[in-house]
Amino acid sequence: MMNYMREGGWGMWAILVCAIATVAITAMRSKEKRVSALMGGCIAVLMAGMLGMATGLNAVSANAEKFPDKLDAIRVGLGELANNGTFAGFLVVILGGAALGLSFVQKEAKPA
């Protein structure tokens, strides 16, 4: 797991911080505002993931010339920056699923 985080670069840590902050903020909100807090966290995690992937693409394109086998350097670099996308996607599914489940629970709990 640490290799996964290390290879993804600083963007992985930004994604993780956004996810943890989302959980903390959601826990502090009233029951009516928790779904919107989770959805805002989904957006923040997606943005951090896209930023991590973009900076990874920039690093790959800027440094590929330094390697004797440029194609291999690009292949490895793209694999590493893809970690940002997979990690962000995984956390968005969890946070979005929690928001969806919570919205169903809240609708069922309201009196008709």
C-alpha positions as CSV (number, residue, x, y, z in Angstrom):
1,M,0.0,0.0,0.0
2,M,2.8,2.4,0.8
3,N,4.4,1.8,-2.7
4,Y,1.0,2.6,-4.2
5,M,0.9,5.9,-2.3
6,R,4.6,6.7,-2.9
7,E,4.3,6.0,-6.6
8,G,1.3,8.2,-7.0
9,G,3.2,11.2,-5.5
10,W,1.9,14.1,-3.4
11,G,-1.5,13.9,-5.1
12,M,-2.3,10.7,-3.3
13,W,-1.9,12.4,0.1
14,A,-4.1,15.3,-1.0
15,I,-6.8,12.8,-2.0
16,L,-6.5,11.0,1.4
17,V,-6.6,14.3,3.3
18,C,-9.8,15.4,1.4
19,A,-11.4,12.1,2.1
20,I,-10.6,12.2,5.8
21,A,-11.7,15.8,6.1
22,T,-15.0,14.9,4.4
23,V,-15.7,12.2,7.0
24,A,-14.8,14.6,9.8
25,I,-16.9,17.4,8.4
26,T,-19.8,15.0,7.8
27,A,-19.7,13.8,11.3
28,M,-19.9,17.4,12.6
29,R,-22.9,18.3,10.5
30,S,-26.6,18.0,11.4
31,K,-28.4,15.0,10.0
32,E,-30.0,17.0,7.2
33,K,-26.7,18.4,5.9
34,R,-24.7,15.2,5.9
35,V,-25.6,14.1,2.4
36,S,-24.5,17.5,0.9
37,A,-21.2,17.3,2.9
38,L,-20.5,13.8,1.5
39,M,-21.3,15.0,-2.0
40,G,-19.0,18.0,-1.6
41,G,-16.3,15.6,-0.4
42,C,-16.8,13.5,-3.5
43,I,-16.2,16.6,-5.7
44,A,-13.1,17.6,-3.6
45,V,-11.6,14.1,-3.9
46,L,-12.3,14.0,-7.7
47,M,-10.6,17.4,-8.0
48,A,-7.6,16.3,-6.0
49,G,-7.4,13.1,-8.1
50,M,-7.5,15.1,-11.4
51,L,-4.8,17.5,-10.1
52,G,-2.6,14.6,-9.1
53,M,-3.0,13.0,-12.5
54,A,-2.3,16.3,-14.3
55,T,0.9,17.0,-12.3
56,G,1.9,13.4,-12.9
57,L,1.4,13.8,-16.7
58,N,3.5,17.0,-16.5
59,A,6.3,15.2,-14.6
60,V,6.3,12.3,-17.1
61,S,6.5,14.6,-20.1
62,A,9.1,16.8,-18.6
63,N,11.4,14.0,-17.5
64,A,11.1,11.3,-20.2
65,E,14.1,12.7,-22.0
66,K,16.4,11.9,-19.1
67,F,16.0,8.2,-19.5
68,P,17.7,6.0,-22.1
69,D,14.5,4.1,-22.9
70,K,12.0,6.9,-23.3
71,L,9.0,4.6,-24.1
72,D,9.7,2.6,-20.9
73,A,9.9,5.8,-18.8
74,I,6.6,7.0,-20.2
75,R,5.0,3.5,-19.6
76,V,6.2,3.5,-15.9
77,G,5.2,7.1,-15.4
78,L,1.7,6.7,-16.7
79,G,1.3,3.6,-14.5
80,E,2.3,5.6,-11.5
81,L,0.1,8.6,-12.2
82,A,-2.8,6.3,-12.8
83,N,-2.7,5.5,-9.0
84,N,-4.2,9.0,-8.4
85,G,-7.2,8.1,-10.6
86,T,-7.8,4.7,-9.1
87,F,-7.5,5.9,-5.5
88,A,-9.7,8.9,-6.1
89,G,-12.3,6.7,-7.9
90,F,-12.3,4.2,-5.1
91,L,-12.9,6.9,-2.5
92,V,-15.6,8.6,-4.6
93,V,-17.5,5.3,-4.8
94,I,-17.3,4.9,-1.1
95,L,-18.3,8.5,-0.3
96,G,-20.9,8.6,-3.0
97,G,-22.4,5.3,-1.8
98,A,-22.5,6.6,1.7
99,A,-24.3,9.7,0.5
100,L,-26.8,7.7,-1.5
101,G,-27.4,5.3,1.3
102,L,-27.9,8.1,3.8
103,S,-30.3,9.9,1.5
104,F,-32.4,6.8,1.3
105,V,-32.4,6.4,5.1
106,Q,-33.4,10.0,5.6
107,K,-36.3,9.8,3.1
108,E,-37.6,6.6,4.8
109,A,-37.3,8.2,8.3
110,K,-39.5,11.3,7.4
111,P,-43.1,10.9,8.3
112,A,-45.5,10.9,5.3
